[in-house]
Amino acid sequence: MRQAARRAGEGLRRHRRWLFALVVVALLAEMAVAMVTTAVQQTPTIDEPVYVGTAEIYLQQRSLRYNPEHPPLGKLLIASGTAFADAHLDRAFVGDQTELGRHLLYESGNDPWRLMLLARLPMIVLTLLFGLVVLAFARDLAGPVGGLVALGLYAFSPDIIAHGSLATLDVPMAGFLLTSVWLLWRAQRRPRLCLPLAGGALGAAVATKMSALPAVPVLLFLVVLSVCYARRTHSPGPGPGPRERMRLLVLGVAAALVVALVAIAVVWATYLAVDPQLRWAGPENLPVTHGVRARVVDRLPFPEPYRDGMRIQFGFENMTWSGFLFGRHYHGSLWYYLPAALLIKTPLGMLALWSTGAVATVRVPRLRPAAPYVLVPPVVLLVAALTGSRDLGVRYALFMPVFLAVAAAGATAFRRRSAHIATAALILLVAVSSLRTYPYYLPYSNEAFGGPARTHLRLHDSNVDWGQDLGRLAARLRQRYPDERIWLVYKGSGVPSFYGIDASDPRKVPPSEVHGLLVVSDSSIAKADRRLATLINTSKRIDEVGHSITIYRRAAREHGALEVKWPRGEEVPHNRSTT
């Protein structure tokens, strides 16, 4: 009987392992399909050509002169994909980094569709691998079910899918940082193995994007915490006395120093991988930093191009940018912009599970030790981001869905059956909301704010319209509006003529000459000046593309009246807004 019961128990555990693996594969496969589809269909967003062009310079010329405001690692990852494109690049090119991206994609005989896909594929693979880190971290904290909850939130997150499918730097930075924190958590049991690896992951985050720097002191504190916990766990007997506590503190500080040195070495290695001789001449218009910022930059043990990149970033922060939130176009920055944007662009079920998981992490005794690891780093990064001057998108807080997916695993710590049912229902709600927006993940907003079709009424820029739908616009114009006169105001890095769009800028001629189709990027609508606003308000909205570009009909004036013409076979839309 005992042997039969033992065999039955082993069989049940084996079936559970297979079921667990099947769910993991299904979630990651769904995410991979969503990201690859997005990568194939979208034209270059505003930042991507700069990174792709810089990656090609790394490959072909081993030069650091382009895009110094961001460290090299993310662009080296992009280069691992574009290396297979055998792209042509004129060695005599001398333009700036924006012109470099346009030259590479549209003026050098390369296929921009293929080149962009190859640039995006490494980021897609990396995003999927970070999903495994989310799973492993959450499983360590809350068991297999908690791991699946965390992976489900990560895999269905519209923001992670949207930006994980782009050749940009936000997802890699957040993922490397989470990997470092997870390794620090595991260092409580295996410090000699995990601490150096955590230093490498921390260095990778800092070598991808400088916005990871505010988290460095937090992670070094977590090193001390992990070392002290590890030594106490392996030391039998009563609690440590004063001398032992001091010794643990010294060991922890020494371990933090080792982690910091490994991270610094990784940053140096990324620059040397581009140019082993580290040839560098700072930009002529390099901003001058003063006060505390200057002292911090001067004392950082990083290569000179990294420190000059920080000076450029500080120069950006000293500029006055404009933003758009809840229909209001403003100049400057709002401290509450990122929380508001996250509220709009996060699925409702995900918000509920984030909150529940965070409360559980603080209140449930067995989860409480994880609170400094899971909650403190994203809070510190968010506070630092709130002080920024650029209200341009939730991508500046993409670490939130990454870290809080792990925290949400704490929702499974509540033992009540009703809590488990509610958690499953919320996961299903998140999945439905995410799948409904396919394949338009960039302009996603949750149902409380009207869904992706209405995001442009509340947000702009990379939240909704980052130039990604130029190819879709070209297809729509060919299919529905052949032989029409096109007037285009496009916010993006793509070249409309390459995609077959023969258009003129309506802002460069008198309004009386603008008739036919007026096509405007939604970010341009949000920030329209008086001239463009007048053109829009005297036109009729007839179509939209990808929830990011709006098409208007602007009629010719005859005998003082507007004559509106509609495409063949299309009904006149009586219920559409004209703004």
Backbone torsions as a table, in degrees:
resi	resn	phi	psi	omega
1	MET	NA	-44.0	-178.9
2	ARG	-64.3	-40.4	178.9
3	GLN	-64.4	-40.1	178.8
4	ALA	-64.0	-42.8	178.6
5	ALA	-65.0	-38.3	179.1
6	ARG	-64.8	-43.0	179.0
7	ARG	-64.4	-38.7	178.3
8	ALA	-63.6	-42.0	178.1
9	GLY	-63.8	-41.2	178.2
10	GLU	-65.0	-40.9	178.0
11	GLY	-63.1	-40.2	178.3
12	LEU	-63.9	-44.3	178.6
13	ARG	-63.3	-38.1	178.5
14	ARG	-64.3	-43.1	178.1
15	HIS	-63.8	-38.6	178.3
16	ARG	-64.7	-39.8	178.2
17	ARG	-63.2	-42.3	179.1
18	TRP	-65.7	-40.0	178.6
19	LEU	-65.0	-42.3	177.6
20	PHE	-58.2	-49.6	-179.3
21	ALA	-62.3	-38.1	-179.7
22	LEU	-64.4	-42.9	179.3
23	VAL	-65.3	-41.5	178.2
24	VAL	-60.0	-47.0	-179.9
25	VAL	-62.3	-41.1	-179.3
26	ALA	-64.0	-42.7	-180.0
27	LEU	-64.8	-45.2	-179.4
28	LEU	-69.1	-34.0	177.8
29	ALA	-65.8	-42.2	176.7
30	GLU	-59.8	-43.4	-179.7
31	MET	-65.5	-41.6	-179.9
32	ALA	-62.7	-43.6	179.1
33	VAL	-61.6	-44.8	-179.6
34	ALA	-61.4	-44.4	-177.1
35	MET	-71.4	-41.7	-179.9
36	VAL	-65.6	-42.2	177.1
37	THR	-58.9	-45.3	179.0
38	THR	-62.7	-43.3	-178.8
39	ALA	-64.2	-35.9	-178.6
40	VAL	-72.5	-37.6	-170.8
41	GLN	-88.0	-24.6	-172.4
42	GLN	-90.7	138.8	172.4
43	THR	-78.8	168.9	-174.2
44	PRO	-58.6	133.4	172.5
45	THR	-79.1	176.2	-170.0
46	ILE	-60.7	-43.1	-174.6
47	ASP	-83.8	-25.4	-170.6
48	GLU	-59.8	-46.0	-178.5
49	PRO	-58.1	-32.8	177.7
50	VAL	-63.5	-46.7	-179.0
51	TYR	-67.9	-40.5	-179.3
52	VAL	-68.2	-43.1	177.2
53	GLY	-61.8	-42.0	177.9
54	THR	-64.2	-39.1	178.2
55	ALA	-60.4	-39.9	178.6
56	GLU	-68.7	-36.1	174.8
57	ILE	-62.3	-41.4	175.8
58	TYR	-57.0	-46.4	-175.8
59	LEU	-67.9	-45.1	-168.2
60	GLN	-94.4	-29.3	-173.9
61	GLN	-122.6	-6.7	178.3
62	ARG	53.7	42.9	-175.3
63	SER	-118.8	144.4	179.6
64	LEU	-100.5	10.5	-168.2
65	ARG	-72.6	-21.3	-178.1
66	TYR	-98.7	147.0	175.8
67	ASN	51.3	49.6	-179.5
68	PRO	-70.2	-14.4	-179.0
69	GLU	-70.5	-9.8	173.5
70	HIS	-125.7	137.5	178.9
71	PRO	-62.9	169.5	-168.8
72	PRO	-80.5	-20.1	-165.2
73	LEU	-59.2	-46.7	-179.9
74	GLY	-59.1	-39.1	179.8
75	LYS	-74.6	-28.2	172.6
76	LEU	-66.2	-37.0	175.6
77	LEU	-64.3	-42.2	175.9
78	ILE	-60.6	-41.2	-179.5
79	ALA	-63.3	-26.5	177.8
80	SER	-65.2	-22.0	174.7
81	GLY	-91.0	-45.5	-177.6
82	THR	-69.1	-15.4	176.9
83	ALA	-58.8	-26.2	-179.6
84	PHE	-85.0	-4.0	-177.7
85	ALA	-87.6	-18.6	-175.8
86	ASP	50.8	50.2	-174.3
87	ALA	-72.3	144.5	176.3
88	HIS	-91.8	135.8	178.6
89	LEU	-143.8	126.4	-178.5
90	ASP	-68.5	117.5	-178.3
91	ARG	-66.3	-20.2	-179.1
92	ALA	-86.8	0.8	-178.0
93	PHE	-63.5	136.3	-175.4
94	VAL	-131.3	13.7	-178.6
95	GLY	-75.9	-178.7	178.2
96	ASP	-80.9	-178.5	-172.1
97	GLN	-68.9	-30.5	176.1
98	THR	-68.2	-43.8	177.6
99	GLU	-66.4	-31.8	177.9
100	LEU	-61.6	-46.8	179.3
101	GLY	-61.7	-42.8	178.8
102	ARG	-65.2	-40.1	-179.8
103	HIS	-63.9	-43.2	-178.4
104	LEU	-66.2	-43.9	-173.2
105	LEU	-80.4	-35.8	-167.7
106	TYR	-122.6	-11.3	-173.3
107	GLU	-122.0	2.0	-174.5
108	SER	-114.6	10.4	179.3
109	GLY	81.0	9.5	178.0
110	ASN	-86.2	158.9	175.8
111	ASP	-90.1	106.8	-175.7
112	PRO	-64.9	-32.1	178.4
113	TRP	-62.1	-49.6	-178.2
114	ARG	-67.9	-42.3	-178.3
115	LEU	-63.5	-42.5	-179.9
116	MET	-67.8	-37.9	178.3
117	LEU	-63.5	-44.3	178.5
118	LEU	-64.4	-33.7	177.5
119	ALA	-70.0	-32.9	-176.4
120	ARG	-83.0	-26.3	-174.9
121	LEU	-59.4	-43.1	177.3
122	PRO	-59.3	-35.7	178.7
123	MET	-69.9	-35.3	176.7
124	ILE	-63.8	-46.7	178.9
125	VAL	-61.1	-43.6	-179.5
126	LEU	-63.8	-40.5	178.5
127	THR	-61.6	-40.3	177.3
128	LEU	-66.1	-39.7	178.3
129	LEU	-65.0	-37.5	176.5
130	PHE	-64.9	-28.8	174.0
131	GLY	-60.4	-36.4	176.5
132	LEU	-67.7	-34.7	175.8
133	VAL	-65.1	-43.5	176.3
134	VAL	-56.9	-46.2	179.9
135	LEU	-60.3	-49.4	-176.7
136	ALA	-64.6	-43.3	-179.7
137	PHE	-62.0	-49.1	-178.6
138	ALA	-65.5	-35.4	178.1
139	ARG	-66.8	-38.1	175.7
140	ASP	-60.0	-35.5	-175.8
141	LEU	-83.6	-43.5	-167.9
142	ALA	-129.9	9.6	177.4
143	GLY	88.8	179.0	-175.4
144	PRO	-59.7	-40.7	-179.0
145	VAL	-65.9	-42.4	176.2
146	GLY	-60.9	-38.0	176.8
147	GLY	-61.3	-41.2	179.6
148	LEU	-68.6	-36.7	176.2
149	VAL	-60.7	-47.4	-179.4
150	ALA	-63.1	-45.6	-179.6
151	LEU	-64.9	-36.6	177.6
152	GLY	-61.3	-44.2	178.2
153	LEU	-64.5	-41.9	179.3
154	TYR	-63.9	-47.5	-173.9
155	ALA	-69.0	-28.2	-179.1
156	PHE	-99.0	1.8	-179.3
157	SER	-66.5	116.2	179.8
158	PRO	-59.5	-36.8	-179.1
159	ASP	-67.8	-41.1	-179.9
160	ILE	-69.4	-40.7	176.7
161	ILE	-61.9	-45.6	-176.9
162	ALA	-61.6	-49.7	-174.7
163	HIS	-87.0	-22.8	174.2
164	GLY	-70.7	-16.3	178.9
165	SER	-96.6	7.3	-179.3
166	LEU	-112.0	154.0	176.7
167	ALA	-85.3	66.5	179.6
168	THR	-129.1	-174.5	-166.1
169	LEU	-111.9	-6.5	-170.2
170	ASP	-71.6	-46.3	179.3
171	VAL	-65.8	-46.0	178.0
172	PRO	-57.2	-42.7	179.8
173	MET	-61.0	-47.9	-179.3
174	ALA	-64.0	-40.3	-178.6
175	GLY	-67.8	-43.0	177.0
176	PHE	-62.9	-38.8	180.0
177	LEU	-65.4	-43.7	177.3
178	LEU	-62.1	-40.5	178.8
179	THR	-59.5	-41.8	178.6
180	SER	-62.8	-43.5	-179.7
181	VAL	-65.4	-41.8	178.3
182	TRP	-60.4	-43.1	179.3
183	LEU	-65.8	-34.3	175.5
184	LEU	-66.2	-37.3	175.9
185	TRP	-62.6	-44.4	179.8
186	ARG	-71.2	-20.1	178.9
187	ALA	-65.3	-15.2	175.7
188	GLN	-62.2	-26.0	179.4
189	ARG	-105.2	-35.2	-177.2
190	ARG	-132.1	71.2	-173.3
191	PRO	-64.8	-37.9	-175.3
192	ARG	-65.7	-33.6	179.0
193	LEU	-83.1	-45.2	-169.1
194	CYS	-81.3	-31.1	-176.9
195	LEU	-64.3	-47.4	176.4
196	PRO	-62.0	-37.4	177.6
197	LEU	-65.4	-37.9	177.0
198	ALA	-63.5	-38.6	176.2
199	GLY	-63.0	-39.3	177.6
200	GLY	-64.0	-42.7	178.9
201	ALA	-66.9	-38.9	176.5
202	LEU	-63.1	-43.4	176.7
203	GLY	-61.4	-36.9	178.4
204	ALA	-64.7	-39.6	177.8
205	ALA	-63.2	-46.3	-179.0
206	VAL	-68.8	-29.9	179.4
207	ALA	-83.3	-1.3	176.2
208	THR	-100.2	-45.8	-178.9
209	LYS	-152.0	135.4	-174.9
210	MET	-70.6	-14.7	178.7
211	SER	-67.3	-8.6	175.2
212	ALA	-77.9	-15.0	-174.0
213	LEU	-58.6	-39.0	179.6
214	PRO	-60.5	-21.5	-179.6
215	ALA	-82.8	-13.1	-175.2
216	VAL	-59.6	-49.1	178.6
217	PRO	-59.3	-36.0	179.2
218	VAL	-63.2	-45.5	-178.0
219	LEU	-68.4	-33.3	176.3
220	LEU	-68.3	-34.5	173.2
221	PHE	-64.6	-39.2	178.3
222	LEU	-65.5	-30.3	174.6
223	VAL	-59.6	-49.4	179.6
224	VAL	-59.4	-43.4	-179.4
225	LEU	-60.8	-45.2	-178.5
226	SER	-65.9	-41.5	-179.7
227	VAL	-64.8	-44.2	179.2
228	CYS	-62.3	-41.8	179.4
229	TYR	-65.9	-41.8	-179.0
230	ALA	-63.3	-42.4	-178.5
231	ARG	-68.9	-37.9	178.0
232	ARG	-66.3	-37.9	-178.4
233	THR	-65.8	-38.0	-176.3
234	HIS	-89.8	1.2	-179.9
235	SER	-108.7	109.3	179.6
236	PRO	-70.1	166.0	175.4
237	GLY	100.8	-171.5	-178.5
238	PRO	-67.8	171.5	-179.2
239	GLY	-60.2	158.9	-176.1
240	PRO	-69.4	144.7	175.1
241	GLY	-85.0	-174.3	-177.4
242	PRO	-58.9	-43.1	-178.9
243	ARG	-66.2	-40.7	-179.8
244	GLU	-66.2	-39.5	178.0
245	ARG	-63.1	-39.8	177.6
246	MET	-64.2	-40.9	178.8
247	ARG	-64.0	-39.8	177.4
248	LEU	-63.1	-40.6	-179.9
249	LEU	-63.7	-42.7	178.5
250	VAL	-62.6	-43.4	177.8
251	LEU	-61.3	-41.9	179.7
252	GLY	-63.3	-43.3	178.7
253	VAL	-64.5	-40.4	177.9
254	ALA	-62.8	-41.5	177.9
255	ALA	-64.5	-39.7	177.9
256	ALA	-62.5	-37.7	177.5
257	LEU	-64.0	-41.3	178.0
258	VAL	-62.8	-45.2	178.6
259	VAL	-60.3	-43.5	179.4
260	ALA	-62.6	-41.2	179.8
261	LEU	-65.4	-38.8	176.9
262	VAL	-63.8	-43.4	179.1
263	ALA	-61.6	-43.8	178.7
264	ILE	-62.1	-41.0	179.1
265	ALA	-62.2	-37.7	178.4
266	VAL	-64.2	-42.9	178.8
267	VAL	-60.5	-47.7	178.3
268	TRP	-60.2	-40.7	-177.4
269	ALA	-62.5	-35.6	-179.7
270	THR	-66.9	-37.9	177.6
271	TYR	-70.6	-41.1	179.2
272	LEU	-68.0	-27.7	176.9
273	ALA	-65.8	-31.5	176.6
274	VAL	-77.2	-51.7	-177.3
275	ASP	-137.3	99.1	-178.5
276	PRO	-57.5	-23.7	179.2
277	GLN	-89.8	-7.8	178.6
278	LEU	50.2	50.1	176.2
279	ARG	-74.4	130.4	-175.3
280	TRP	-154.2	130.2	171.9
281	ALA	-127.3	117.3	-177.0
282	GLY	-59.2	150.8	178.2
283	PRO	-59.0	148.7	-178.8
284	GLU	-63.2	-35.1	-177.2
285	ASN	-99.6	33.7	-178.8
286	LEU	-61.9	124.6	179.9
287	PRO	-63.0	148.7	178.1
288	VAL	-97.1	128.2	177.8
289	THR	-99.6	151.9	-177.7
290	HIS	-132.2	164.9	171.9
291	GLY	66.3	-139.8	-176.1
292	VAL	-61.6	-41.4	-180.0
293	ARG	-57.9	-44.3	-178.9
294	ALA	-62.9	-42.6	-179.2
295	ARG	-65.6	-39.8	179.0
296	VAL	-64.4	-48.2	-178.0
297	VAL	-61.7	-43.8	-177.0
298	ASP	-64.6	-27.3	-174.7
299	ARG	-97.3	-6.0	-179.5
300	LEU	-68.9	136.4	-176.7
301	PRO	-84.4	47.3	-178.3
302	PHE	-113.9	163.9	178.4
303	PRO	-59.4	155.9	-178.7
304	GLU	-58.4	-41.5	178.1
305	PRO	-62.0	-30.5	176.3
306	TYR	-66.0	-45.6	-178.3
307	ARG	-67.8	-34.7	174.4
308	ASP	-67.6	-35.0	175.2
309	GLY	-61.6	-38.1	175.6
310	MET	-63.4	-38.9	178.4
311	ARG	-63.2	-38.3	177.1
312	ILE	-64.1	-42.7	178.9
313	GLN	-62.9	-41.2	176.5
314	PHE	-63.4	-34.8	175.7
315	GLY	-62.6	-40.8	175.6
316	PHE	-61.0	-41.1	-178.4
317	GLU	-67.8	-24.0	178.4
318	ASN	-81.3	-9.4	179.3
319	MET	-83.1	159.3	174.9
320	THR	-98.9	116.0	-180.0
321	TRP	-103.4	166.3	175.3
322	SER	-111.8	154.3	-178.9
323	GLY	-135.5	177.3	-179.4
324	PHE	-148.6	119.9	-178.4
325	LEU	-147.0	128.3	179.8
326	PHE	52.1	42.1	175.6
327	GLY	82.3	2.6	-178.0
328	ARG	-107.9	123.8	173.8
329	HIS	-92.5	124.1	-174.9
330	TYR	-136.9	163.3	175.3
331	HIS	-110.6	143.3	-173.9
332	GLY	99.4	-153.3	-179.5
333	SER	-138.4	155.1	177.5
334	LEU	-115.3	128.8	-176.8
335	TRP	-63.1	-27.6	-176.4
336	TYR	-94.0	9.5	-176.4
337	TYR	-60.3	-51.8	-176.5
338	LEU	-63.8	-45.5	174.7
339	PRO	-57.5	-40.7	179.1
340	ALA	-65.7	-42.9	179.5
341	ALA	-64.5	-39.2	176.5
342	LEU	-64.2	-38.8	177.9
343	LEU	-61.8	-38.8	-178.9
344	ILE	-73.9	-40.2	-167.7
345	LYS	-101.1	6.7	178.2
346	THR	-105.7	131.4	177.1
347	PRO	-53.9	144.9	-174.5
348	LEU	-61.8	-42.1	178.2
349	GLY	-62.8	-33.4	178.6
350	MET	-68.9	-41.1	176.7
351	LEU	-59.4	-41.6	-179.9
352	ALA	-65.3	-43.0	-179.2
353	LEU	-72.0	-34.9	173.6
354	TRP	-57.2	-48.5	-176.8
355	SER	-65.3	-44.7	-179.8
356	THR	-63.1	-44.4	-179.9
357	GLY	-64.3	-39.1	179.7
358	ALA	-65.6	-41.7	178.3
359	VAL	-63.8	-43.3	179.7
360	ALA	-63.5	-39.2	-179.5
361	THR	-62.2	-32.8	-179.7
362	VAL	-83.5	-35.0	-169.9
363	ARG	-96.7	-33.8	-177.2
364	VAL	-77.6	123.6	-173.6
365	PRO	-55.4	-41.6	-176.3
366	ARG	-73.4	-17.7	178.0
367	LEU	-96.3	-17.8	-172.6
368	ARG	-56.9	-37.5	178.4
369	PRO	-61.1	-20.5	-178.9
370	ALA	-83.6	-12.2	-175.5
371	ALA	-56.7	-45.7	179.2
372	PRO	-61.7	-27.7	-177.8
373	TYR	-81.4	-42.9	-171.7
374	VAL	-89.3	-33.8	-171.9
375	LEU	-102.5	-36.8	-173.4
376	VAL	-68.4	-46.4	-179.1
377	PRO	-57.4	-47.2	179.6
378	PRO	-66.6	-32.3	178.5
379	VAL	-65.8	-44.1	179.0
380	VAL	-62.7	-44.5	178.9
381	LEU	-64.0	-38.5	179.4
382	LEU	-66.7	-42.8	177.7
383	VAL	-60.2	-41.6	177.7
384	ALA	-64.2	-39.8	-179.4
385	ALA	-68.3	-30.2	179.9
386	LEU	-63.8	-23.3	-179.2
387	THR	-86.0	-3.7	-177.7
388	GLY	-71.4	160.9	-177.0
389	SER	-98.5	-3.1	-173.9
390	ARG	-110.9	101.8	177.0
391	ASP	-91.1	75.1	-170.7
392	LEU	-118.0	0.4	177.2
393	GLY	152.8	160.2	178.4
394	VAL	-70.8	-8.5	176.5
395	ARG	-60.6	-22.6	176.2
396	TYR	-73.5	-8.8	177.6
397	ALA	-130.1	34.0	-177.0
398	LEU	-69.5	-13.7	174.8
399	PHE	-66.8	-21.0	-178.5
400	MET	-64.6	-54.9	177.9
401	PRO	-64.0	-24.7	179.4
402	VAL	-72.3	-52.6	-178.3
403	PHE	-72.1	-40.9	-175.0
404	LEU	-74.5	-17.1	170.9
405	ALA	-62.8	-40.3	177.0
406	VAL	-67.3	-44.6	179.6
407	ALA	-59.9	-35.1	-178.3
408	ALA	-62.5	-21.7	176.9
409	ALA	-59.1	-24.4	178.6
410	GLY	-62.8	-18.6	178.4
411	ALA	-61.6	-24.4	179.6
412	THR	-79.2	-5.6	-179.5
413	ALA	-74.7	-19.8	176.8
414	PHE	-76.1	124.9	-168.9
415	ARG	-83.1	-9.2	-177.7
416	ARG	-68.8	141.9	179.6
417	ARG	-62.8	-37.5	179.6
418	SER	-61.9	-34.1	178.3
419	ALA	-67.0	-39.1	178.8
420	HIS	-66.7	-40.5	178.4
421	ILE	-64.4	-42.3	179.3
422	ALA	-64.1	-40.2	178.7
423	THR	-62.5	-45.3	178.5
424	ALA	-62.0	-40.8	-180.0
425	ALA	-64.8	-39.1	179.5
426	LEU	-68.2	-38.9	175.8
427	ILE	-60.8	-43.4	178.6
428	LEU	-62.9	-39.9	178.2
429	LEU	-61.9	-42.6	177.4
430	VAL	-62.4	-44.8	-178.9
431	ALA	-61.6	-44.6	180.0
432	VAL	-63.3	-44.4	-179.8
433	SER	-62.3	-40.2	-179.7
434	SER	-69.4	-45.5	-177.9
435	LEU	-66.4	-31.4	-179.7
436	ARG	-66.5	-26.6	-178.5
437	THR	-86.3	-9.0	-179.8
438	TYR	-54.4	136.0	-4.5
439	PRO	-98.8	24.1	-175.3
440	TYR	-100.7	70.8	-174.8
441	TYR	-79.4	-32.0	-175.8
442	LEU	-61.6	-42.9	179.9
443	PRO	-87.1	18.5	-177.2
444	TYR	-60.1	139.5	160.3
445	SER	-142.4	156.6	-173.9
446	ASN	-76.9	172.8	-172.0
447	GLU	-64.8	-28.6	179.3
448	ALA	-64.6	-22.7	-179.9
449	PHE	-112.1	18.1	171.0
450	GLY	94.5	0.2	178.6
451	GLY	78.7	-179.7	-173.3
452	PRO	-62.1	-25.2	-179.5
453	ALA	-68.6	-16.0	-176.7
454	ARG	-119.5	7.4	179.7
455	THR	-59.8	-37.4	-176.1
456	HIS	-63.7	-15.7	177.8
457	LEU	-78.5	-14.3	-174.2
458	ARG	-122.5	-27.2	-176.2
459	LEU	-137.1	170.2	179.0
460	HIS	-144.6	-169.9	175.3
461	ASP	56.6	-135.5	-172.3
462	SER	-69.6	-4.7	172.8
463	ASN	-73.8	-22.4	-171.5
464	VAL	-148.1	-43.7	-171.1
465	ASP	-136.5	101.4	-178.0
466	TRP	-120.1	23.2	179.8
467	GLY	84.3	11.4	-170.2
468	GLN	-77.9	-12.6	-170.5
469	ASP	-110.9	22.7	179.9
470	LEU	-64.4	-41.0	177.9
471	GLY	-64.1	-41.8	176.9
472	ARG	-64.2	-37.7	177.1
473	LEU	-61.6	-44.4	179.9
474	ALA	-59.3	-43.0	178.8
475	ALA	-64.8	-41.2	179.8
476	ARG	-64.4	-41.6	179.9
477	LEU	-65.2	-39.0	178.1
478	ARG	-66.0	-39.4	-173.9
479	GLN	-77.8	-43.3	-171.4
480	ARG	-105.5	-25.6	-172.1
481	TYR	-131.2	54.3	-179.7
482	PRO	-67.4	145.7	174.9
483	ASP	62.8	22.5	177.3
484	GLU	-93.0	153.2	172.9
485	ARG	-76.8	127.4	-174.8
486	ILE	-112.2	129.2	171.4
487	TRP	-116.6	124.3	-168.4
488	LEU	-127.1	131.1	168.2
489	VAL	-120.3	100.7	-171.7
490	TYR	-115.1	129.2	176.8
491	LYS	-104.8	102.9	-179.2
492	GLY	174.8	179.4	-178.1
493	SER	-98.9	-8.6	179.8
494	GLY	-70.8	159.4	176.8
495	VAL	-105.1	107.7	-174.1
496	PRO	-54.4	-39.7	-176.8
497	SER	-63.8	-29.1	178.8
498	PHE	-62.7	-33.6	-178.4
499	TYR	-90.9	9.0	176.2
500	GLY	87.4	17.6	179.3
501	ILE	-97.1	110.5	177.8
502	ASP	-96.3	99.8	-171.5
503	ALA	-135.9	158.3	176.0
504	SER	-119.3	159.8	178.7
505	ASP	-87.7	116.9	-176.9
506	PRO	-69.9	-12.6	-178.2
507	ARG	-82.8	-5.6	-176.7
508	LYS	-104.5	5.2	178.7
509	VAL	-133.0	162.9	175.8
510	PRO	-61.0	144.8	-179.2
511	PRO	-55.2	-30.3	-178.7
512	SER	-65.1	-20.9	-179.9
513	GLU	-88.6	-8.2	-176.3
514	VAL	-90.9	103.2	173.5
515	HIS	-146.2	149.1	-172.5
516	GLY	120.7	-135.1	179.2
517	LEU	-98.9	125.1	174.5
518	LEU	-105.1	113.5	-175.6
519	VAL	-112.1	124.1	-173.1
520	VAL	-135.3	130.0	171.2
521	SER	-62.6	140.5	-175.9
522	ASP	-63.9	-29.8	175.5
523	SER	-66.1	-33.7	176.6
524	SER	-71.3	-33.2	175.5
525	ILE	-64.7	-44.0	-178.5
526	ALA	-60.1	-32.8	-176.2
527	LYS	-113.7	27.3	-174.6
528	ALA	-64.0	135.9	172.3
529	ASP	-79.6	-178.7	-175.0
530	ARG	-61.8	-37.6	-177.9
531	ARG	-65.3	-49.8	-179.2
532	LEU	-67.6	-39.0	178.7
533	ALA	-60.6	-38.1	178.0
534	THR	-64.0	-43.1	178.0
535	LEU	-61.4	-42.4	-178.9
536	ILE	-67.3	-44.2	-175.9
537	ASN	-70.4	-16.9	176.5
538	THR	-105.1	21.5	177.3
539	SER	-124.1	168.8	-179.2
540	LYS	-113.5	124.5	178.9
541	ARG	-71.7	123.9	-176.5
542	ILE	-123.4	-15.9	-174.1
543	ASP	-164.1	166.0	173.1
544	GLU	-146.7	156.2	-177.6
545	VAL	-127.2	119.6	174.3
546	GLY	62.0	18.0	-176.1
547	HIS	59.6	23.7	-179.7
548	SER	-135.5	-12.8	179.7
549	ILE	-132.5	132.3	-179.3
550	THR	-110.4	138.3	178.8
551	ILE	-111.0	127.1	178.4
552	TYR	-114.1	155.9	169.1
553	ARG	-104.7	119.8	177.0
554	ARG	-113.0	114.8	-172.0
555	ALA	-86.5	155.3	173.2
556	ALA	-74.2	145.0	178.8
557	ARG	-88.4	121.8	177.8
558	GLU	-130.6	122.1	179.1
559	HIS	56.7	36.8	174.8
560	GLY	79.5	6.3	-179.1
561	ALA	-122.9	159.7	176.8
562	LEU	-89.5	124.2	176.4
563	GLU	-101.3	111.4	-176.0
564	VAL	-100.5	124.8	178.4
565	LYS	-110.4	138.8	-178.0
566	TRP	-115.1	152.4	177.6
567	PRO	-59.7	150.8	-178.9
568	ARG	-58.0	131.2	175.5
569	GLY	79.9	4.1	-178.8
570	GLU	-107.9	131.0	179.3
571	GLU	-72.6	150.2	176.4
572	VAL	-72.6	122.0	-178.2
573	PRO	-79.6	109.5	-176.1
574	HIS	-83.4	-18.3	-171.6
575	ASN	-109.6	17.8	-178.0
576	ARG	-97.1	142.1	-179.4
577	SER	-68.8	151.8	177.6
578	THR	-99.6	7.2	179.6
579	THR	-124.4	NA	NA
